[in-house]
Amino acid sequence: MRWLRYEADGRESYGIIEGDAVVEVKGDPFAGYERTATRRKLDAVKFLVPVVPKTFYAAGLNYAEHVTEMAKKRGEEPKLPPEADVGYRANNALIAHGENIVIPKDAGELVQYEGELVAVIGKQVKHISEKDALSCVLGWTIGNDMSERTWQRGDRTLWRAKNTDTFKPMGPWIETEFDLDAAETTVKVNGRVTDHFRTNHMIHGVAKFISRMSQYLTLYPGDVVWMGTEGTPANLKHGDVCEIEITGIGTLRNPLVRVGM
Amino acid sequence: MRWLRYEADGRESYGIIEGDAVVEVKGDPFAGYERTATRRKLDAVKFLVPVVPKTFYAAGLNYAEHVTEMAKKRGEEPKLPPEADVGYRANNALIAHGENIVIPKDAGELVQYEGELVAVIGKQVKHISEKDALSCVLGWTIGNDMSERTWQRGDRTLWRAKNTDTFKPMGPWIETEFDLDAAETTVKVNGRVTDHFRTNHMIHGVAKFISRMSQYLTLYPGDVVWMGTEGTPANLKHGDVCEIEITGIGTLRNPLVRVGM
């Protein structure tokens, strides 16, 4: 099942995607819903971020080649994370499928995508075992963890590098049926493939992260966990279009715009 | 004016504190409100966290003595932050005035308070000047940035150290009239003063933080910015009561409980 959050007739709703249409529901996929008779063409609604989380989690470094290659670029020894220590991103930066990623005027040239799988939490859990951990996941979506590398190296935190407004595209929808082991992530810039990897080729898997997190914190319906990226992302510039496809979910597409261009 | 968020008769409301009573409003201090005729004794309502932010910002290192002394304890050279680079905390960890701070079973002995001033944003702003920055602040409250120091040193991020459930007490209310320059912060453990400092003795002031943040991100009504702490906080253990007082705002009081004790 595919859950879309969208705006139509000045109202925000959740709906279920059927073919090229979306069936509006009363309620939402987290607290409960009823189908309505309202059906709209997908291309007639404005896509919204699938959910605004209570807490926005991000695994950060979670694929070996990415950790190794990014460290090399900085002239540092790569250090693989020994534990599933989750990090955070910020809600101000979220934008939906189709919306512009806006690069600030004073950003450098090293503005890069990071294509990520996103687990959307559907149930409140604490102290969940690794074996049961995926039972709290409602579904899956796609995130683009846009990063300005100069700020990432220079600032004390990741606030500008990762959380500048529009730097966290997420969508296009939540897919509840998903074969994680079979999935592949493909990133395209202006239609050309720039990265391709097995989605589940993670250092610490989704179940391990969720189980470990839940020993200390309560996960709530609507929380999201971004799972990190593989490879060495390319630079993006004004006028580019960045697409992240995960097989079985869909494609998250966002154009790039630099302020003042 | 003092804004309380509270629960009474199974309902969450905002209210205005008048003496030892709270006058319920329809609406909230962010989007607008009307006073109602419902008036309750303060000791007859359950205090709630004053606001659950869209994004939970924290200055982190922002007082010179704290930065210097904490570095010494780790045997490191102190590095004062050259810029107002804001960090983040997580909503799962928020608790209200009076609620228990719960120390996990496997936490070490270095579980410490950090008494902090909190700016509560009242208006949506971007690109605000330092001169005008405080105009977007609705009011002020108090935060206790509870920290487990062993995890803080060992984990890759601050997730467990700072964001374990219950590690972010905030309250008791939002005070809109506040003389920042005159304010003093006093921390007491079991009634004994353990820290005392001038609240505005910050490396980077509130206006500087907000202005700089707003060059890259939109601040939204209800966002909170925790401003950091001074001094060398003491350890807290099962059975302790931690109080943080900021003159002109009030006192945030929370008992400590360790799991399994």
Boltz contact constraints between the chains, C-beta under 6 A:
constraints:
  - contact:
      token1: [A, 54]
      token2: [B, 91]
      max_distance: 6.0
  - contact:
      token1: [A, 55]
      token2: [B, 90]
      max_distance: 6.0
  - contact:
      token1: [A, 55]
      token2: [B, 91]
      max_distance: 6.0
  - contact:
      token1: [A, 55]
      token2: [B, 92]
      max_distance: 6.0
  - contact:
      token1: [A, 81]
      token2: [B, 156]
      max_distance: 6.0
  - contact:
      token1: [A, 85]
      token2: [B, 155]
      max_distance: 6.0
  - contact:
      token1: [A, 85]
      token2: [B, 156]
      max_distance: 6.0
  - contact:
      token1: [A, 85]
      token2: [B, 157]
      max_distance: 6.0
  - contact:
      token1: [A, 85]
      token2: [B, 159]
      max_distance: 6.0
  - contact:
      token1: [A, 86]
      token2: [B, 159]
      max_distance: 6.0
  - contact:
      token1: [A, 87]
      token2: [B, 157]
      max_distance: 6.0
  - contact:
      token1: [A, 88]
      token2: [B, 88]
      max_distance: 6.0
  - contact:
      token1: [A, 90]
      token2: [B, 55]
      max_distance: 6.0
  - contact:
      token1: [A, 91]
      token2: [B, 54]
      max_distance: 6.0
  - contact:
      token1: [A, 91]
      token2: [B, 55]
      max_distance: 6.0
  - contact:
      token1: [A, 92]
      token2: [B, 55]
      max_distance: 6.0
  - contact:
      token1: [A, 92]
      token2: [B, 217]
      max_distance: 6.0
  - contact:
      token1: [A, 92]
      token2: [B, 218]
      max_distance: 6.0
  - contact:
      token1: [A, 155]
      token2: [B, 85]
      max_distance: 6.0
  - contact:
      token1: [A, 156]
      token2: [B, 81]
      max_distance: 6.0
  - contact:
      token1: [A, 156]
      token2: [B, 85]
      max_distance: 6.0
  - contact:
      token1: [A, 157]
      token2: [B, 85]
      max_distance: 6.0
  - contact:
      token1: [A, 157]
      token2: [B, 87]
      max_distance: 6.0
  - contact:
      token1: [A, 159]
      token2: [B, 85]
      max_distance: 6.0
  - contact:
      token1: [A, 159]
      token2: [B, 86]
      max_distance: 6.0
  - contact:
      token1: [A, 160]
      token2: [B, 216]
      max_distance: 6.0
  - contact:
      token1: [A, 164]
      token2: [B, 216]
      max_distance: 6.0
  - contact:
      token1: [A, 165]
      token2: [B, 217]
      max_distance: 6.0
  - contact:
      token1: [A, 165]
      token2: [B, 218]
      max_distance: 6.0
  - contact:
      token1: [A, 216]
      token2: [B, 160]
      max_distance: 6.0
  - contact:
      token1: [A, 216]
      token2: [B, 164]
      max_distance: 6.0
  - contact:
      token1: [A, 217]
      token2: [B, 92]
      max_distance: 6.0
  - contact:
      token1: [A, 217]
      token2: [B, 165]
      max_distance: 6.0
  - contact:
      token1: [A, 218]
      token2: [B, 92]
      max_distance: 6.0
  - contact:
      token1: [A, 218]
      token2: [B, 165]
      max_distance: 6.0
